[in-house]
């Protein structure tokens, strides 16, 4: 009888240990990164590998929720002045950094000062240029940061002042570059996870986190650039989450929402073969858009406009196409030197009707795009606000490849910024899209691109956050 009891007790302990091991394993998420993060300074980070980590260890005033809704995170409340030029934000109480120090409104001011500092030279600095004197501080025209339009009036209160009405600025405050910063401890964090190791990058649940306790206790990030190697590791259960996969036909693949990436073809108005708007529009009508979508039907969607949220169909003006002579000489097409861009450029080259095209990878030299008649690019929105895209066409912006100066376009975009009516603002951005494509005729959308990912069947995303790299948006499946 004692022997039977000992056997049963041993079996019970074995099963209990096995169950505990299973739970422990289920609470450890192994994530693939395609590249090594170059920085974990959130003011300066720009890549997907960097943001995948930062969005788990830090938080900001707001976040973009499902259906383009802006959700408060560290902000308790906010109010706008009647003229739309002043924003007041009250912080939630009880928020603490990992070392137990309470969050203070000055930590946001310190972050913004670092973001705009000429010595930081952050590529994200332009996010704040709508604040009073922010651009002048970044350019070194003023030295005193107290002249910039962000102030604290108490430990929990922030005041933002703008040159002009900017009531869509809450979207900017969802970007990781605007997260708070401790000047004396710039690597300290306050998000749901803490970095417990940097080799490999390992995150551990933060016991002082103000929000709901994460269901996943630990996450390990592994840098595996080779997609074949990453897939092998996933199928061997050595990886649980591939943030981006290239083959959308794989079993179990999911697609991130909302769609925020658009493939673009730019037309150089400075080149002899493409210096006429009518010719550029005629070329647009020959680009094999449907073939580009059909080449990858799960991850590519037909682009109705320059941005998905503009929704309304944008058509190329065709009334002049029969009277316009297409270029007889070959056009040159420059593309980013990666597999996706190369495949898209090759398809454009082979399927474009009545036009000869030569393709070549773009160099990293400044102004390299100006050497080509056509330039391929992909633009991803960091937050759900069209202004980020259209501002990139201003002088020196990320999409201003050819130094195009257009007071009319600037006027439309500025009018959209000034509007406090969301529907009116969206209509103005549609006008800006039409102006870019059919008046200036310097850019056309090719397709929208959905991000494909693989997540182990042991886990599931919270509804509305499909594909999100935020681990708090992922739960272990019960049973």
C-alpha positions as CSV (number, residue, x, y, z in Angstrom):
1,X,0.0,0.0,0.0
2,X,2.8,2.4,0.9
3,X,4.6,1.5,-2.4
4,X,1.4,2.3,-4.3
5,X,1.1,5.7,-2.5
6,X,4.7,6.5,-3.2
7,X,4.3,5.7,-6.9
8,X,1.1,7.8,-7.1
9,X,2.9,10.6,-5.3
10,X,5.8,10.4,-7.6
11,X,3.5,10.4,-10.7
12,X,1.6,13.4,-9.3
13,X,4.8,15.3,-8.7
14,X,6.0,14.4,-12.2
15,X,2.8,15.6,-13.8
16,X,2.8,18.8,-11.7
17,X,6.4,19.5,-12.7
18,X,5.5,18.8,-16.4
19,X,2.6,21.2,-16.2
20,X,4.7,23.9,-14.5
21,X,7.3,23.5,-17.2
22,X,4.6,23.7,-19.9
23,X,3.3,26.9,-18.3
24,X,6.7,28.4,-18.1
25,X,7.5,27.6,-21.7
26,X,4.1,29.0,-22.8
27,X,5.0,32.3,-21.0
28,X,8.3,32.7,-22.9
29,X,7.8,34.2,-26.3
30,X,10.7,33.8,-28.8
31,X,10.6,36.5,-31.5
32,X,12.6,36.9,-34.7
33,X,14.1,40.2,-35.7
34,X,15.3,40.6,-39.3
35,X,18.2,43.0,-38.4
36,X,20.2,44.0,-35.4
37,X,18.8,47.2,-33.7
38,X,21.3,50.1,-34.2
39,X,19.9,52.1,-31.2
40,X,17.4,51.7,-28.4
41,X,17.2,55.4,-27.9
42,X,13.5,56.0,-28.7
43,X,14.1,59.6,-29.8
44,X,16.3,58.4,-32.6
45,X,15.0,54.9,-33.5
46,X,13.5,54.4,-37.0
47,X,13.6,50.7,-37.9
48,X,11.1,47.9,-37.3
49,X,13.6,45.9,-35.3
50,X,14.1,48.9,-32.9
51,X,10.4,49.7,-32.5
52,X,9.6,46.1,-31.9
53,X,11.6,46.3,-28.7
54,X,10.9,49.9,-27.7
55,X,7.1,49.5,-27.9
56,X,7.4,46.8,-25.2
57,X,9.6,48.6,-22.8
58,X,8.1,52.1,-23.1
59,X,4.8,53.9,-23.5
60,X,3.7,57.4,-24.4
61,X,0.7,59.7,-23.9
62,X,-1.5,57.9,-26.5
63,X,-1.5,54.9,-28.7
64,X,-3.3,54.1,-32.0
65,X,-6.1,51.6,-31.3
66,X,-8.4,49.7,-33.6
67,X,-10.3,51.6,-36.3
68,X,-7.8,54.5,-36.2
69,X,-9.0,55.4,-32.7
70,X,-6.5,57.2,-30.4
71,X,-6.4,55.7,-26.9
72,X,-5.0,57.4,-23.8
73,X,-2.1,55.6,-22.1
74,X,-0.2,57.9,-19.9
75,X,-2.5,60.8,-20.5
76,X,-5.5,61.1,-18.2
77,X,-7.3,63.8,-20.2
78,X,-6.7,66.5,-22.8
79,X,-8.3,69.8,-23.9
80,X,-7.9,72.0,-26.9
81,X,-8.2,75.8,-26.9
82,X,-10.9,77.2,-29.2
83,X,-8.4,78.3,-31.8
84,X,-6.8,74.9,-31.9
85,X,-3.3,76.3,-31.1
86,X,-3.0,75.2,-27.5
87,X,-3.2,71.6,-26.1
88,X,-3.4,70.9,-22.4
89,X,-2.7,67.3,-21.2
90,X,-3.1,66.0,-17.7
91,X,-1.1,62.9,-16.8
92,X,-2.4,59.8,-15.0
93,X,-1.3,59.6,-11.4
94,X,0.6,56.6,-9.9
95,X,2.8,55.9,-13.0
96,X,6.3,54.9,-11.9
97,X,9.6,54.2,-13.7
98,X,11.3,50.9,-13.2
99,X,13.3,52.3,-10.3
100,X,10.1,53.5,-8.5
101,X,10.5,57.2,-9.4
102,X,7.1,58.7,-10.3
103,X,6.5,59.9,-13.8
104,X,6.8,63.7,-14.0
105,X,5.6,66.0,-16.8
106,X,9.1,67.3,-17.1
107,X,10.2,63.9,-18.4
108,X,8.2,64.6,-21.6
109,X,9.9,68.1,-21.9
110,X,13.3,66.5,-21.4
111,X,12.4,63.9,-24.1
112,X,11.3,66.6,-26.6
113,X,14.4,68.6,-25.9
114,X,16.6,65.6,-26.7
115,X,14.5,64.8,-29.8
116,X,14.9,68.4,-31.1
117,X,18.6,68.8,-30.1
118,X,20.9,69.5,-33.0
119,X,23.5,67.3,-31.3
120,X,21.0,64.4,-31.3
121,X,20.2,65.1,-35.0
122,X,17.3,62.7,-34.8
123,X,15.5,61.7,-38.1
124,X,12.3,61.9,-36.0
125,X,12.7,65.6,-35.0
126,X,10.3,66.9,-37.7
127,X,7.5,65.2,-35.8
128,X,7.5,68.2,-33.5
129,X,8.1,71.1,-36.0
130,X,4.6,72.3,-35.5
131,X,5.4,73.4,-32.0
132,X,6.3,77.0,-31.5
133,X,10.1,77.5,-32.2
134,X,10.7,73.8,-32.4
135,X,12.2,73.9,-35.9
136,X,14.4,76.9,-35.1
137,X,15.8,75.1,-32.1
138,X,16.6,72.0,-34.2
139,X,18.3,74.2,-36.8
140,X,20.3,76.0,-34.1
141,X,18.7,79.3,-34.7
142,X,17.7,79.6,-31.1
143,X,19.6,78.1,-28.2
144,X,17.2,78.3,-25.3
145,X,14.7,75.4,-25.2
146,X,12.4,77.3,-23.0
147,X,11.3,79.2,-26.1
148,X,9.9,76.0,-27.6
149,X,6.2,75.5,-27.3
150,X,6.1,72.7,-24.6
151,X,5.9,73.5,-20.9
152,X,5.1,72.0,-17.6
153,X,2.8,73.8,-15.2
154,X,2.8,71.1,-12.5
155,X,4.2,67.6,-12.1
156,X,1.2,66.2,-14.0
157,X,0.4,68.9,-16.5
158,X,1.7,69.6,-20.0
159,X,1.0,72.6,-22.2
160,X,1.7,72.5,-26.0
161,X,1.6,75.6,-28.1
162,X,1.5,75.6,-32.0
163,X,2.1,78.0,-34.8
164,X,-1.2,77.2,-36.2
165,X,-4.2,75.0,-35.3
166,X,-3.0,71.4,-35.1
167,X,-5.8,69.3,-33.6
168,X,-4.5,66.1,-35.2
169,X,-1.3,66.3,-33.1
170,X,-2.5,63.5,-30.8
171,X,-1.6,61.1,-33.6
172,X,2.0,62.4,-33.5
173,X,2.0,61.7,-29.7
174,X,1.5,58.0,-30.4
175,X,4.9,57.8,-32.0
176,X,7.7,56.2,-29.9
177,X,10.0,59.2,-30.5
178,X,7.7,61.2,-28.1
179,X,7.9,58.8,-25.2
180,X,9.1,60.4,-21.9
181,X,12.8,60.4,-21.0
182,X,14.8,60.6,-17.7
183,X,17.8,62.9,-18.4
184,X,19.9,61.5,-15.6
185,X,19.0,57.9,-16.6
186,X,18.2,57.9,-20.3
187,X,18.0,54.1,-20.7
188,X,15.5,53.7,-17.8
189,X,12.0,52.5,-18.9
190,X,8.4,52.3,-17.6
191,X,6.6,50.0,-19.9
192,X,5.2,46.5,-19.4
193,X,8.6,44.9,-19.9
194,X,12.2,45.5,-18.8
195,X,15.4,44.7,-20.8
196,X,17.0,42.0,-18.6
197,X,19.8,41.1,-21.1
198,X,21.2,42.5,-24.4
199,X,22.7,39.3,-25.7
200,X,20.3,38.1,-26.9
201,X,17.9,40.9,-26.2
202,X,15.6,39.6,-23.5
203,X,12.6,41.2,-21.9
204,X,11.2,40.4,-18.5
205,X,7.8,41.5,-17.2
206,X,8.0,44.8,-15.2
207,X,6.6,44.3,-11.7
208,X,6.1,48.0,-11.3
209,X,4.0,48.3,-14.5
210,X,0.9,50.5,-13.9
211,X,-1.3,48.5,-16.3
212,X,-2.6,45.0,-16.6
213,X,0.0,42.3,-15.8
214,X,1.2,40.7,-19.1
215,X,0.2,37.1,-19.6
216,X,3.6,36.4,-21.1
217,X,6.4,36.7,-18.6
218,X,9.5,36.7,-20.8
219,X,10.4,37.5,-24.4
220,X,13.6,36.7,-26.3
221,X,14.5,38.4,-29.5
222,X,16.7,36.6,-32.0
223,X,18.3,38.3,-35.0
224,X,17.9,36.0,-38.0
225,X,18.2,37.9,-41.3
226,X,17.9,34.7,-43.4
227,X,14.2,33.9,-44.0
228,X,14.8,30.2,-44.7
229,X,16.7,29.8,-41.4
230,X,14.0,31.7,-39.6
231,X,11.2,29.5,-41.0
232,X,13.2,26.4,-40.1
233,X,13.5,27.6,-36.5
234,X,9.8,28.4,-36.4
235,X,8.8,24.9,-37.6
236,X,11.1,23.4,-35.0
237,X,9.4,25.5,-32.3
238,X,12.6,27.4,-31.7
239,X,10.7,30.6,-32.6
240,X,7.2,31.7,-31.8
241,X,6.7,34.9,-33.6
242,X,8.0,36.1,-37.0
243,X,7.1,39.7,-37.2
244,X,7.4,39.7,-41.0
245,X,7.5,36.8,-43.4
246,X,8.0,37.1,-47.2
247,X,5.9,34.1,-48.3
248,X,2.2,34.9,-47.7
249,X,1.1,31.4,-48.8
250,X,2.6,29.7,-45.7
251,X,0.1,27.7,-43.6
252,X,-1.0,29.7,-40.5
253,X,0.2,33.1,-41.8
254,X,-1.6,36.1,-40.5
255,X,-1.9,39.7,-41.8
256,X,-1.3,42.8,-39.8
257,X,-4.0,45.5,-39.6
258,X,-4.4,48.3,-40.4
259,X,-2.6,48.5,-43.7
260,X,0.0,51.3,-43.5
261,X,2.5,50.6,-46.3
262,X,2.1,51.9,-49.9
263,X,4.3,51.2,-52.9
264,X,4.9,54.3,-54.8
265,X,6.4,55.2,-58.3
266,X,7.9,58.6,-58.5
267,X,8.3,60.6,-61.8
268,X,11.3,62.9,-62.1
269,X,10.2,66.2,-63.6
270,X,13.8,67.3,-64.1
271,X,14.7,64.6,-66.6
272,X,14.2,65.2,-70.4
273,X,12.0,62.1,-71.0
274,X,9.7,62.9,-68.0
275,X,9.7,66.7,-67.9
276,X,6.1,67.0,-69.1
277,X,3.1,66.4,-66.8
278,X,1.1,65.1,-69.7
279,X,3.9,62.6,-70.6
280,X,4.2,61.5,-67.0
281,X,0.4,60.8,-66.7
282,X,0.6,58.9,-70.0
283,X,3.4,56.7,-68.6
284,X,1.3,56.2,-65.5
285,X,-1.5,54.6,-67.5
286,X,1.0,52.0,-68.9
287,X,2.3,50.9,-65.5
288,X,1.1,47.3,-64.9
289,X,-0.6,48.0,-61.6
290,X,-3.0,44.9,-61.6
291,X,-0.1,42.6,-62.5
292,X,1.8,44.0,-59.5
293,X,-1.1,43.2,-57.2
294,X,-1.7,39.7,-58.7
295,X,2.0,38.8,-58.2
296,X,1.3,38.6,-54.4
297,X,-2.5,38.7,-53.9
298,X,-2.5,38.1,-50.2
299,X,-0.2,40.9,-49.1
300,X,-0.9,43.4,-51.9
301,X,-4.1,45.3,-52.3
302,X,-5.3,47.5,-55.1
303,X,-4.4,51.1,-54.2
304,X,-7.4,53.3,-54.6
305,X,-5.5,56.4,-53.5
306,X,-2.1,57.4,-52.3
307,X,-3.0,56.3,-48.7
308,X,-5.4,53.6,-47.5
309,X,-7.3,55.9,-45.2
310,X,-8.2,58.3,-48.0
311,X,-10.4,55.6,-49.4
312,X,-12.0,57.5,-52.3
313,X,-10.8,56.3,-55.7
314,X,-8.1,58.5,-57.3
315,X,-8.1,58.1,-61.1
316,X,-5.3,59.1,-63.4
317,X,-6.5,61.9,-65.8
318,X,-6.6,60.2,-69.2
319,X,-8.2,62.8,-71.4
320,X,-4.9,63.8,-73.0
321,X,-3.3,60.3,-73.3
322,X,-4.1,59.8,-77.0
323,X,-2.5,63.1,-78.0
324,X,0.7,62.5,-76.0
325,X,3.7,60.8,-77.5
326,X,5.4,58.3,-75.2
327,X,9.2,58.3,-74.8
328,X,11.0,56.3,-77.5
329,X,14.2,56.0,-75.5
330,X,14.5,53.7,-72.5
331,X,13.5,55.1,-69.1
332,X,15.7,54.5,-66.1
333,X,14.1,53.1,-62.9
334,X,15.9,53.3,-59.6
335,X,14.8,51.0,-56.8
336,X,15.9,50.3,-53.2
337,X,18.4,47.5,-53.0
338,X,16.3,44.8,-51.4
339,X,14.5,41.7,-52.6
340,X,11.0,43.1,-52.6
341,X,11.9,46.3,-54.5
342,X,14.0,44.3,-57.0
343,X,11.0,42.0,-57.7
344,X,8.6,44.9,-58.2
345,X,11.1,46.8,-60.4
346,X,11.6,43.7,-62.5
347,X,7.9,43.2,-63.0
348,X,7.4,46.8,-64.0
349,X,10.2,46.5,-66.5
350,X,8.9,43.3,-68.1
351,X,5.1,44.1,-68.1
352,X,4.9,47.8,-68.9
353,X,3.3,48.3,-72.3
354,X,4.9,50.4,-75.1
355,X,7.7,51.7,-72.9
356,X,11.2,50.4,-72.5
357,X,12.6,50.5,-68.9
358,X,16.0,49.8,-67.5
359,X,16.3,49.1,-63.8
360,X,19.1,49.7,-61.4
361,X,19.5,49.6,-57.6
362,X,19.7,53.1,-56.0
363,X,22.9,54.0,-54.3
364,X,23.0,55.6,-50.9
365,X,24.7,58.8,-52.2
366,X,22.8,62.0,-51.5
367,X,20.6,63.0,-54.4
368,X,21.0,59.6,-56.1
369,X,17.3,59.5,-57.1
370,X,17.7,62.6,-59.4
371,X,19.7,60.4,-61.9
372,X,16.6,58.4,-62.7
373,X,13.4,59.0,-64.7
374,X,11.4,56.8,-62.3
375,X,12.1,55.9,-58.7
376,X,10.4,53.1,-56.7
377,X,9.8,53.6,-52.9
378,X,7.8,52.2,-50.1
379,X,6.3,54.5,-47.5
380,X,5.0,53.2,-44.1
381,X,2.9,55.3,-41.8
382,X,4.2,55.3,-38.2
383,X,0.8,56.6,-37.0
384,X,-2.6,56.9,-38.5
385,X,-2.5,60.5,-39.8
386,X,-2.2,61.5,-43.5
387,X,-0.1,64.5,-42.7
388,X,3.0,62.4,-42.1
389,X,2.8,61.3,-45.7
390,X,2.1,64.6,-47.3
391,X,4.6,66.5,-45.2
392,X,7.2,64.2,-46.7
393,X,6.7,66.0,-50.0
394,X,7.7,69.4,-48.5
395,X,11.2,70.6,-49.3
396,X,13.8,68.3,-47.7
397,X,11.1,65.7,-46.8
398,X,11.7,62.0,-47.1
399,X,9.7,61.8,-50.4
400,X,10.9,65.0,-52.0
401,X,13.4,63.2,-54.2
402,X,13.5,65.9,-56.9
403,X,13.3,69.2,-54.9
404,X,9.9,70.0,-56.3
405,X,8.6,73.3,-55.1
406,X,4.8,73.7,-55.2
407,X,3.2,76.6,-53.3
408,X,-0.2,75.2,-54.3
409,X,0.4,71.8,-52.7
410,X,1.8,73.5,-49.6
411,X,-1.4,75.6,-49.4
412,X,-3.7,72.6,-49.6
413,X,-1.8,70.7,-46.9
414,X,-1.6,73.8,-44.6
415,X,-5.3,74.2,-45.0
416,X,-5.9,70.6,-44.0
417,X,-3.7,71.1,-41.0
418,X,-5.7,74.2,-39.9
419,X,-9.0,72.4,-40.1
420,X,-10.5,71.2,-36.9
421,X,-13.2,69.1,-38.8
422,X,-11.9,65.6,-39.3
423,X,-14.0,65.0,-42.5
424,X,-13.0,68.3,-44.0
425,X,-9.4,67.6,-43.3
426,X,-9.7,64.2,-45.0
427,X,-11.3,65.8,-48.0
428,X,-8.4,68.3,-48.2
429,X,-5.8,65.5,-48.1
430,X,-7.7,63.8,-50.9
431,X,-7.3,67.1,-52.9
432,X,-3.6,67.0,-52.0
433,X,-3.3,63.4,-53.4
434,X,-5.1,64.4,-56.6
435,X,-2.7,67.4,-56.9
436,X,0.4,65.2,-56.5
437,X,-0.8,62.6,-59.1
438,X,-2.8,64.6,-61.6
439,X,-1.5,68.2,-61.5
440,X,2.2,67.8,-60.5
441,X,2.1,64.2,-61.8
442,X,5.1,63.2,-59.8
443,X,3.9,60.1,-58.0
444,X,1.4,57.3,-58.3
445,X,0.4,54.5,-56.0
446,X,1.2,51.0,-57.1
447,X,-0.4,48.9,-54.3
448,X,-1.0,48.8,-50.6
449,X,1.1,46.2,-48.8
450,X,-0.1,44.1,-45.8
451,X,2.5,42.8,-43.4
452,X,2.4,39.0,-43.2
453,X,3.5,37.4,-39.9
454,X,3.6,34.0,-38.3
455,X,2.5,33.4,-34.6
456,X,2.7,30.1,-32.9
457,X,-0.7,28.4,-32.4
458,X,0.1,28.6,-28.6
459,X,-0.6,32.3,-28.8
460,X,-3.3,34.7,-30.0
461,X,-3.5,38.4,-30.6
462,X,-6.0,40.6,-28.7
463,X,-8.8,41.5,-31.3
464,X,-7.9,44.7,-33.2
465,X,-4.2,44.3,-32.7
466,X,-3.5,41.6,-35.3
467,X,0.3,41.4,-36.0
468,X,1.2,43.9,-33.3
469,X,4.7,43.6,-31.9
470,X,3.5,44.6,-28.5
471,X,3.7,41.5,-26.3
472,X,0.9,42.8,-24.0
473,X,-1.4,42.5,-27.1
474,X,-0.7,38.7,-27.2
475,X,-2.1,36.1,-24.9
476,X,-1.3,32.4,-24.3
477,X,-4.1,30.2,-25.5
478,X,-5.8,28.3,-22.6
479,X,-5.6,24.6,-22.7
